Amino acid sequence: MLGKVEEKMEERAMVQFMSRFTDHPFLLKFRENEYRIGEGEPAFTVHLKEPIPVADLMNSTSIALGEAYMDGKLNVEGDLYEALDNFLGQMGKFSTDQTALKKLIYTSVSKKNQEKEVTSHYDIGNDFYSLWLDETMSYSCGYFRNPDDSLYQAQVNKVDYILEKLYLKEGMSLLDIGCGWGFLLIEAARKYKIKGTGITLSHEQYDEFKRRIEAEGLQDSLTVELMDYRDLPKYGKKFDRVVSVGMVEHVGRENYQLFIDCVRDVLKDGGVFLLHFISALKENPGDAWIKKYIFPGGVVPSLREMISAMGDDNFHVLDVENLRLHYNKTLLCWEENYKEHIDQVREMFDERFVRMWDLYLSACAATFHNGIIDLHQILVTKGINNELPMVRWY
């Protein structure tokens, strides 16, 4: 326990540190004291039950504030997303000691470790994800063609949009790298009568996709494999089309070229590849709190480094599109669903997990809204393909 003098000193130091975040004024409440940060009417109010040590804030502002919220020591008055939307635009002012956090930020990209990292997130349980995802079980950015589209409709739109970009024809072969629960391949088989293969490292997703294939009677059209993308070249199959949605964020910066190389090796000449991924304007190691609690080992690529890797493998870029605001809206839909089912989440997990996941969904929505991260789709061909339409066919 800190003495009164020490606690007062720590309180002052904490307030001084928080005073760097002045872009959007807010009110900081600690016991009987109130501190106005920034000029003007406060946009939100933060309540602290105990001071956060400045050493922790300097080591990782993200982890220090995130853990304080998870532990109930920090609470936000009003809407969490609105507060984070005002605050997280200032992430450039966060402190991160990359040397001290090296083991957390720069994890091994070995097959064994990456399988462990992926399953730690995606194998939380299908019952959990089904509470707040839509019926398609799509855990990636939707596409809102119309402002009043439901989350389900947006996910159907997204898959239709991707399949249109791939310019599929009956009988083609389609590989989905990081296939999730399989909705994209099921739709492709239904609507285009393709032959599809999905790969995933998640046992929960694998089991559910296998069940869906059988339920839909698509055993002759679709197959799913528990497989690392690095094993694709020795899989022995070539594909007319390849798609990857929200998976390359898990491969690690040093493996981006290897990932693209593997796509090149299994895609037929003239074949089409669509990469759908969370992206960043510039290269950075990623957020420490997200790496510690949500996506161990996750790294967000920059758009330019992915296009550079593609160029090295003779992939010709046809189209690049930014769907950033669609992911903001998707996350807000997930957050709304999550809050509607929060009592069921509490039956599955402890309060720290409940608050952690609430913070994750709201914070991600805010970072997309502020342009800290983007969502890009890149469409390329392996070599030259002069048979595709000359205009944007979608």
C-alpha positions in Angstrom: 0.0 0.0 0.0 1.2 3.5 -0.9 1.3 6.2 1.8 -0.7 9.3 1.3 2.3 11.4 0.2 3.5 8.7 -2.3 0.0 8.3 -3.7 -0.5 12.0 -4.1 2.8 12.2 -6.0 1.8 9.3 -8.2 -1.6 10.9 -8.8 0.1 14.2 -10.0 2.5 12.3 -12.2 -0.3 10.3 -13.8 -2.3 13.5 -14.5 0.7 15.1 -16.0 1.2 12.1 -18.3 -2.5 12.1 -19.3 -2.3 15.8 -20.0 -0.5 15.0 -23.3 -3.9 13.8 -24.8 -5.4 17.3 -25.4 -6.9 16.8 -28.9 -10.3 16.1 -27.5 -10.9 17.5 -23.9 -12.0 15.1 -21.3 -12.6 15.0 -17.5 -10.4 12.8 -15.3 -11.9 11.9 -11.9 -9.9 10.4 -9.1 -11.6 10.1 -5.8 -12.6 13.6 -4.8 -10.4 15.3 -7.4 -11.4 16.3 -11.0 -8.9 17.3 -13.7 -9.8 18.8 -17.0 -7.5 17.6 -19.8 -7.5 19.8 -22.8 -9.5 23.0 -23.5 -13.2 23.2 -23.9 -16.2 21.2 -22.8 -15.1 17.6 -21.9 -16.1 15.1 -24.6 -16.1 12.2 -22.1 -15.3 11.4 -18.4 -13.0 8.8 -17.0 -13.2 7.6 -13.4 -10.2 6.1 -11.8 -10.3 4.1 -8.5 -6.6 4.2 -8.0 -3.7 5.9 -9.8 -2.0 4.2 -12.7 1.8 4.2 -12.1 3.6 6.4 -14.7 6.2 3.7 -15.1 3.4 1.4 -16.4 2.0 4.2 -18.7 5.5 4.8 -20.1 6.2 1.1 -20.6 3.0 0.6 -22.5 0.2 3.2 -22.4 -2.0 0.7 -24.2 -1.5 -2.1 -21.7 -1.7 0.1 -18.6 -5.0 1.7 -19.6 -6.4 -1.5 -21.0 -5.6 -3.6 -17.9 -7.0 -0.8 -15.7 -10.3 -1.0 -17.6 -10.3 -4.9 -17.6 -9.8 -4.9 -13.8 -12.5 -2.4 -13.2 -10.1 0.3 -11.9 -10.9 2.5 -14.8 -14.5 3.2 -15.9 -15.9 5.5 -18.6 -19.0 7.5 -18.1 -21.4 7.1 -20.9 -20.8 5.3 -24.2 -17.4 3.5 -24.3 -17.1 3.7 -28.1 -17.8 7.4 -28.2 -15.1 8.0 -25.6 -12.5 5.8 -27.4 -13.4 7.4 -30.7 -12.3 10.7 -29.2 -9.3 9.3 -27.4 -7.7 6.8 -29.8 -7.1 9.2 -32.6 -4.2 10.2 -30.4 -2.5 6.8 -30.3 0.6 8.5 -31.8 1.1 10.0 -28.3 1.1 6.6 -26.6 4.4 5.3 -25.1 5.7 1.8 -25.8 9.1 0.5 -24.6 9.8 -1.9 -27.4 13.0 -3.2 -25.7 11.2 -4.1 -22.5 8.3 -5.6 -24.5 10.4 -7.3 -27.1 9.1 -10.9 -26.3 5.5 -9.7 -26.5 5.8 -7.6 -29.6 8.2 -9.8 -31.7 7.0 -13.4 -31.3 8.2 -16.5 -33.1 6.8 -17.1 -36.5 7.4 -20.9 -36.3 4.6 -23.1 -37.4 4.1 -24.4 -33.8 3.9 -21.0 -32.2 1.7 -19.5 -34.9 -0.8 -22.4 -34.6 -0.8 -21.8 -30.8 -1.5 -18.1 -31.4 -4.2 -18.6 -33.9 -6.1 -21.2 -31.9 -5.8 -19.0 -28.7 -8.2 -16.6 -30.4 -10.3 -18.6 -32.8 -10.8 -21.6 -30.6 -12.4 -19.6 -27.7 -15.5 -21.5 -28.7 -18.1 -21.5 -31.5 -20.8 -20.9 -28.9 -19.1 -17.6 -27.9 -18.7 -16.3 -31.4 -22.2 -17.3 -32.4 -23.6 -14.9 -29.7 -22.5 -11.8 -31.5 -21.6 -12.7 -35.1 -24.4 -13.1 -37.7 -25.8 -16.3 -39.0 -23.1 -16.6 -41.6 -20.5 -16.8 -38.8 -18.3 -14.3 -40.7 -15.6 -12.8 -38.6 -14.4 -10.1 -41.0 -15.4 -6.8 -42.5 -18.9 -6.7 -44.0 -19.9 -4.6 -47.0 -22.8 -2.2 -46.5 -24.2 -1.6 -50.0 -27.1 0.3 -48.4 -27.1 2.3 -45.1 -29.9 0.2 -43.6 -28.3 -3.2 -44.4 -28.3 -5.6 -41.5 -25.1 -7.2 -40.4 -26.2 -10.5 -42.0 -26.9 -8.7 -45.3 -23.6 -6.9 -45.2 -21.7 -10.2 -44.8 -23.6 -11.7 -47.7 -22.8 -8.6 -49.7 -19.1 -8.9 -48.8 -18.9 -12.4 -50.0 -20.9 -11.7 -53.2 -18.6 -8.7 -53.9 -15.4 -10.8 -53.5 -16.8 -13.6 -55.7 -17.7 -11.1 -58.4 -14.2 -9.6 -58.3 -12.7 -13.1 -58.6 -14.7 -13.5 -61.9 -15.6 -17.1 -61.2 -16.9 -19.6 -63.8 -18.5 -23.0 -63.3 -16.0 -25.8 -62.7 -13.2 -23.5 -61.5 -11.1 -24.4 -58.5 -11.0 -21.9 -55.6 -8.6 -21.9 -52.6 -9.6 -20.0 -49.5 -6.5 -19.4 -47.2 -7.9 -18.9 -43.7 -11.4 -20.0 -44.5 -13.0 -19.4 -41.1 -16.3 -21.2 -40.7 -16.6 -21.6 -44.5 -19.4 -19.2 -45.6 -17.5 -17.8 -48.6 -16.7 -21.2 -50.1 -20.3 -22.5 -49.5 -21.7 -19.4 -51.3 -19.1 -19.9 -54.2 -20.2 -23.6 -54.5 -23.9 -22.7 -54.5 -23.8 -19.8 -56.8 -20.9 -20.6 -59.2 -20.6 -24.4 -58.9 -16.9 -24.3 -58.3 -14.7 -26.8 -56.6 -13.4 -25.3 -53.4 -10.7 -26.0 -50.7 -10.4 -24.1 -47.4 -7.5 -24.2 -45.0 -7.5 -23.2 -41.4 -5.5 -23.7 -38.2 -8.5 -23.5 -36.0 -10.0 -26.8 -34.8 -13.3 -25.2 -33.9 -13.6 -23.6 -37.4 -12.5 -26.9 -39.1 -15.1 -28.9 -37.3 -17.9 -26.5 -38.0 -17.0 -26.1 -41.6 -17.0 -29.9 -42.1 -20.4 -30.0 -40.4 -21.7 -27.3 -42.8 -20.4 -29.0 -45.9 -22.3 -32.2 -44.9 -25.4 -30.3 -44.0 -25.4 -28.5 -47.4 -24.7 -31.7 -49.3 -21.6 -30.2 -50.8 -19.1 -33.1 -50.1 -18.4 -33.4 -53.8 -17.6 -29.7 -54.2 -15.9 -28.6 -51.0 -13.1 -29.8 -48.7 -11.5 -28.3 -45.6 -8.0 -29.0 -44.3 -6.3 -28.3 -41.0 -3.2 -26.8 -42.7 -0.6 -24.1 -42.4 -0.3 -22.0 -45.5 3.4 -22.9 -45.7 2.4 -26.4 -46.6 0.4 -25.4 -49.6 3.2 -25.8 -52.2 3.5 -29.5 -51.3 -0.2 -30.0 -51.2 -0.1 -31.0 -54.8 -2.9 -28.9 -56.2 -3.1 -25.9 -58.4 -6.1 -23.5 -58.3 -7.7 -21.1 -60.8 -8.5 -18.6 -58.1 -7.2 -17.9 -54.6 -8.8 -15.8 -51.9 -7.6 -14.9 -48.4 -9.8 -12.8 -46.0 -8.4 -11.5 -42.7 -5.6 -14.1 -42.5 -2.3 -12.4 -43.6 -2.4 -10.4 -40.4 -1.3 -13.5 -38.6 1.7 -14.5 -40.6 4.2 -12.0 -39.3 6.1 -9.3 -41.1 9.1 -11.4 -41.9 6.8 -14.0 -43.6 4.8 -11.7 -45.9 6.9 -12.6 -49.0 6.8 -16.2 -48.1 3.0 -16.0 -47.9 2.8 -14.4 -51.3 5.3 -17.0 -52.6 3.0 -19.8 -51.5 0.0 -18.2 -53.2 2.1 -17.9 -56.4 3.1 -21.6 -56.2 -0.5 -22.9 -56.0 -2.1 -20.4 -58.4 -2.3 -21.3 -62.1 -0.7 -18.9 -64.6 -3.2 -16.1 -65.4 -5.1 -17.0 -62.2 -6.7 -14.3 -60.0 -5.9 -13.7 -56.3 -7.9 -11.5 -54.0 -6.3 -10.4 -50.6 -8.7 -8.9 -48.1 -6.7 -7.6 -45.0 -6.5 -5.1 -42.2 -3.8 -2.6 -43.3 -1.8 0.3 -42.0 -0.4 3.4 -43.6 3.1 2.7 -42.4 4.9 -0.3 -41.0 4.7 -0.7 -37.2 5.0 -3.6 -34.8 1.4 -3.3 -33.6 -0.4 -2.5 -30.4 1.0 -4.1 -27.2 -2.4 -4.6 -25.5 -3.9 -6.3 -28.6 -0.9 -8.6 -28.8 -1.0 -9.5 -25.1 -4.8 -10.2 -24.8 -6.5 -10.5 -28.2 -4.3 -11.4 -31.2 -0.9 -12.8 -30.0 1.6 -12.4 -32.7 -0.7 -10.4 -34.9 0.9 -7.8 -37.2 -1.0 -5.4 -39.5 0.8 -5.0 -42.9 1.1 -1.8 -44.7 -0.6 -1.6 -48.1 2.7 -0.8 -49.8 4.6 -3.8 -48.4 2.0 -6.2 -49.5 1.9 -4.7 -53.0 5.7 -4.8 -53.1 5.7 -8.5 -52.2 3.2 -9.2 -54.9 5.3 -7.4 -57.5 8.3 -9.6 -56.7 6.2 -12.6 -57.7 4.9 -11.2 -61.0 1.5 -10.4 -59.6 -0.1 -7.7 -61.6 -2.4 -5.4 -59.6 -5.9 -4.9 -61.1 -7.6 -3.1 -58.3 -7.1 -1.8 -54.8 -10.1 -0.7 -52.6 -10.3 0.7 -49.1 -13.3 -0.5 -47.0 -12.3 1.1 -43.8 -15.7 2.6 -42.8 -17.4 -0.7 -43.6 -15.3 -2.3 -40.9 -16.1 0.5 -38.5 -19.8 -0.2 -39.0 -19.3 -4.0 -38.8 -17.5 -3.7 -35.5 -20.3 -1.4 -34.1 -22.8 -4.1 -35.1 -20.7 -6.7 -33.3 -20.4 -4.5 -30.3 -24.2 -4.0 -30.2 -24.8 -7.8 -30.5 -22.2 -8.4 -27.8 -23.8 -6.1 -25.3 -27.2 -7.6 -26.0 -25.8 -11.0 -25.1 -23.4 -9.9 -22.3 -25.2 -11.9 -19.6 -24.7 -15.1 -21.6 -21.0 -14.1 -22.0 -20.8 -13.8 -18.2 -22.0 -17.3 -17.9 -19.1 -18.5 -20.0 -16.2 -16.2 -18.8 -15.2 -14.1 -15.8 -15.8 -10.3 -15.6 -12.2 -9.5 -16.7 -12.8 -11.3 -20.0 -16.2 -9.7 -20.4 -14.7 -6.2 -20.0 -11.7 -7.1 -22.2 -13.8 -8.2 -25.2 -16.1 -5.1 -24.8 -13.0 -2.9 -24.9 -11.5 -4.8 -27.9 -14.6 -4.4 -30.1 -15.2 -0.7 -29.2 -11.5 0.2 -29.5 -11.2 -1.5 -32.9 -14.3 0.3 -34.2 -12.7 3.6 -33.0 -9.3 2.9 -34.6 -11.0 2.2 -38.0 -13.0 5.4 -37.7 -9.9 7.4 -37.0 -7.9 5.9 -39.8 -5.3 4.4 -37.6 -5.9 1.2 -39.5 -7.6 0.5 -42.8 -9.2 -2.4 -44.6 -8.0 -3.1 -48.1 -8.9 -5.5 -50.9 -6.1 -6.1 -53.5 -7.0 -7.9 -56.7 -4.1 -9.3 -58.8 -3.4 -11.8 -61.6 -0.4 -14.1 -61.8 1.2 -12.9 -64.8 -0.9 -11.3 -67.6 -4.6 -12.2 -68.0 -6.1 -10.5 -71.1 -9.4 -12.4 -70.8 -10.8 -10.4 -67.9 -13.2 -7.5 -68.5 -11.5 -4.1 -69.3 -13.7 -2.3 -66.8 -14.6 -2.7 -63.1 -17.1 -5.5 -63.7 -18.5 -5.1 -60.2 
